[in-house]
Amino acid sequence: MNSNLKKYALVTGGSSGMGLEYVEQLAARGYNVIIVALYQHETDIVKGQMQERYPELDFISVGMDLSAVDAPSVLYERVRESVGEGNVEVLINNAGVINPMHFRNMTGAQISRIIMLHNHTTAMLCHYFLPSMLSQRRGYILNISSLAAWFAFPFITTYSSTKAFTKVFTRALRTECAGSGVKVASIYFGAVDTPLYNLSPGKRKLARAIGVMITPKKAAHRALKMLFGGFTGWMPGLINKVAYIVTPLLRPSIVAPIDRAVTKHWKFK
């Protein structure tokens, strides 16, 4: 097939969890998909699986560390060489990492990685892929934020801070793109049942049952429905909506004792 006639979606963190669901559901919508994640062998596996289910579509596997400073430019050039200029119609900035520990216990590498991945890479991929979308007056950008963006959560200090950047950056970019034909959106999930959270099967099942967690399939479905519908800022789940209202009202004097009580017996490497 002539790549100049094909439209692609690019999904970061596309080898597992919610990213894998984005790959699957975008393919079901007829998009060829560029699957980007840390390990090449994992993206290759996903490519093979998708190719079997959707033989009429094209899947490109890219394994790379997106937290590297030059990763966005390297990825952009690889994509341009593979599928041509201007053929990426959908950009899903989904790749993420969380280190649940107090900031003082994080290594410098952990701090740098989360900031680079959530903020630098997200912004730069938008920078590289947005111009062709604007020139064609059609495109979709989805940046994954979090409920944590709305409150300065201790114990995930860097994660919540970087997700707050994603929230503000996406809102501003959406305003800049108003009327251009390019839809820019973010979504604010609470916990999604993915490998990002190292919980036992029993705890994950309980969290899903009481609505604290949402399945990756449902999360991706709601996010894409929002994106293609031209909306932004959804926060799925009643408990998440309640938390969105309540948590900003909590003062450090209230939160600090709770944080100490919850984490005093936890040990960190």
C-alpha positions in Angstrom: 0.0 0.0 0.0 1.1 3.6 -0.6 2.0 5.1 2.8 1.0 8.5 1.5 -2.6 7.3 1.4 -2.6 5.9 4.9 -3.4 7.6 8.2 -1.5 6.5 11.3 -2.0 6.8 15.0 1.0 6.9 17.3 0.7 5.5 20.8 3.5 5.8 23.4 3.6 3.2 26.1 1.7 1.0 23.6 2.9 -2.5 24.6 0.8 -3.0 27.8 -2.0 -1.7 29.9 -4.0 1.2 28.7 -1.6 1.8 25.8 -2.2 -1.6 24.4 -5.9 -0.9 24.5 -5.4 2.3 22.6 -3.5 0.3 19.9 -6.3 -2.3 19.7 -9.2 0.2 19.7 -7.6 2.6 17.2 -7.0 -0.4 14.9 -10.6 -1.3 15.3 -11.4 2.3 14.1 -9.3 1.6 10.9 -6.1 3.4 11.9 -2.6 2.0 11.1 -0.7 2.2 14.4 2.8 3.1 15.4 3.5 1.2 18.7 6.1 2.9 20.8 7.4 1.5 24.2 10.6 0.9 26.0 11.4 -2.6 24.9 11.6 -3.6 21.2 10.7 -7.2 21.8 7.5 -6.2 23.5 6.4 -3.8 20.7 7.3 -6.5 18.2 5.0 -9.0 20.1 2.1 -6.5 20.0 2.7 -5.8 16.3 2.5 -9.5 15.5 -0.7 -9.8 17.5 -2.3 -6.8 15.9 -1.2 -7.9 12.4 -3.0 -11.2 12.8 -6.2 -9.5 13.9 -6.1 -6.7 11.3 -4.1 -8.0 8.3 -5.3 -5.1 6.2 -3.6 -2.5 8.4 0.0 -1.5 8.9 1.7 -1.7 12.4 5.1 -0.3 13.1 7.0 -1.4 16.2 9.4 1.1 17.9 11.3 0.2 21.0 13.1 3.2 22.6 13.6 5.0 25.9 11.3 8.0 25.6 12.8 9.6 28.7 16.1 10.4 26.8 16.4 14.1 25.9 16.7 13.4 22.1 14.0 10.7 22.1 11.2 12.9 20.6 13.3 14.1 17.7 14.7 10.6 17.0 11.2 9.1 17.1 9.8 11.9 14.8 12.5 11.3 12.2 12.0 7.5 12.3 8.3 7.9 11.8 8.7 10.4 9.0 11.1 8.0 7.2 8.7 5.1 7.7 5.3 6.6 6.9 6.0 9.9 5.2 5.4 13.5 6.2 2.0 14.4 7.6 0.5 10.9 7.9 0.2 10.8 11.7 -3.4 11.9 12.4 -3.6 10.8 16.0 -1.0 11.3 18.7 -1.6 9.5 22.1 0.9 10.6 24.7 0.2 7.7 27.1 3.7 6.5 28.3 4.1 7.1 32.0 5.9 5.9 35.2 5.2 6.3 38.9 7.5 5.8 41.8 5.3 5.6 45.0 7.7 6.9 47.6 8.6 10.1 49.4 10.6 12.5 47.2 13.6 12.4 49.6 13.9 8.6 48.9 13.9 8.9 45.1 17.1 8.7 43.1 18.1 11.5 40.8 17.6 9.2 37.9 14.0 8.4 39.0 13.2 12.1 39.3 14.7 13.0 35.9 13.0 10.1 34.2 9.5 10.9 35.3 9.9 14.6 34.4 11.4 13.9 31.0 8.8 11.3 30.1 5.7 13.1 31.3 6.6 16.7 30.4 9.5 17.0 28.0 8.5 14.1 25.7 4.8 15.0 25.7 5.5 18.6 24.8 8.1 17.8 22.2 6.1 15.1 20.4 3.2 17.7 20.2 5.8 20.2 18.9 6.9 17.8 16.1 3.6 16.3 15.0 1.3 19.3 15.4 2.4 21.4 12.4 1.4 18.8 9.8 -2.0 18.4 11.6 -2.6 22.1 11.5 -1.6 22.3 7.8 -4.1 19.6 7.0 -6.7 21.1 9.4 -7.3 17.7 10.9 -5.7 15.8 13.8 -6.2 14.5 17.3 -3.8 14.8 20.3 -4.6 13.1 23.6 -2.3 13.7 26.6 -2.9 11.5 29.6 -3.1 13.5 32.8 -4.4 12.2 36.2 -6.7 12.9 39.1 -3.4 13.5 40.9 -3.0 16.7 38.8 -5.6 18.4 40.9 -4.0 18.0 44.3 -0.4 18.0 45.6 -0.4 14.4 46.7 2.5 13.4 49.0 4.2 10.2 48.3 3.8 10.7 44.5 5.1 14.2 44.6 6.8 14.2 41.2 4.1 12.2 39.5 1.3 14.6 40.6 3.4 17.6 39.7 4.2 16.4 36.2 0.6 15.5 35.6 -0.4 19.0 36.6 2.0 20.3 33.9 0.2 17.9 31.4 -3.2 19.4 32.5 -2.2 23.0 32.0 -0.1 22.4 28.9 -3.0 20.6 27.2 -5.6 23.1 28.1 -3.4 25.9 26.7 -2.6 24.0 23.6 -6.3 23.2 23.0 -7.0 26.9 23.2 -4.3 27.7 20.7 -5.7 25.1 18.3 -9.4 26.2 18.6 -11.0 26.4 15.2 -8.0 24.8 13.5 -9.5 21.4 12.9 -7.1 19.8 15.4 -8.6 18.4 18.6 -6.5 18.5 21.7 -7.6 16.7 24.9 -6.5 15.4 28.2 -8.3 13.0 30.5 -8.0 12.7 34.3 -8.1 9.1 35.4 -7.8 8.0 39.0 -6.3 4.5 39.2 -6.3 2.3 36.1 -5.8 -1.4 36.5 -2.4 -1.6 34.7 1.1 -2.8 35.5 1.9 0.8 36.7 0.4 -0.3 40.1 2.1 -3.2 41.8 -1.0 -4.7 43.5 -2.0 -8.2 44.2 -4.9 -9.7 42.1 -7.2 -9.6 45.1 -6.6 -5.9 45.8 -7.0 -5.1 42.1 -10.3 -6.9 42.0 -11.5 -5.1 45.1 -10.4 -1.7 43.8 -12.3 -2.4 40.5 -15.4 -3.5 42.4 -15.7 -0.4 44.6 -14.9 1.9 41.6 -11.4 3.1 42.7 -9.9 1.4 39.7 -11.1 1.2 36.1 -10.1 -1.4 33.6 -7.7 -0.4 30.8 -10.3 -1.4 28.2 -13.0 0.9 29.6 -10.5 3.7 30.3 -9.2 3.7 26.7 -12.8 3.5 25.3 -13.9 6.5 27.3 -10.8 8.5 26.4 -11.1 7.9 22.6 -14.8 8.6 22.7 -14.0 11.9 24.4 -11.2 12.7 21.9 -13.0 11.9 18.7 -16.1 13.6 20.1 -14.2 16.9 20.4 -14.4 17.0 24.2 -11.7 17.2 26.9 -11.2 17.0 30.6 -13.3 13.9 31.5 -12.8 12.4 34.9 -14.4 8.9 34.8 -15.8 7.4 38.0 -18.0 8.7 40.9 -15.3 8.3 43.5 -12.8 10.2 41.4 -15.3 13.1 41.0 -15.8 13.2 44.7 -12.1 13.2 45.3 -11.7 16.0 42.7 -14.0 18.1 44.8 -12.7 17.2 48.3 -8.9 16.8 47.9 -8.1 20.5 47.0 -9.8 21.5 50.3 -7.4 19.4 52.4 -4.6 21.4 54.0 -1.1 20.1 54.6 -1.8 20.1 58.3 -4.5 17.5 57.7 -2.7 15.5 55.0 0.8 15.3 56.7 -0.3 13.2 59.7 -2.2 10.8 57.4 0.8 10.5 55.1 3.0 9.6 58.1 0.5 7.1 59.5 0.2 5.3 56.2 3.8 5.2 55.2 5.7 4.9 58.5 6.1 1.1 58.2 7.0 1.2 54.5 10.6 0.5 53.5 12.3 1.8 50.4 15.3 0.6 48.4 
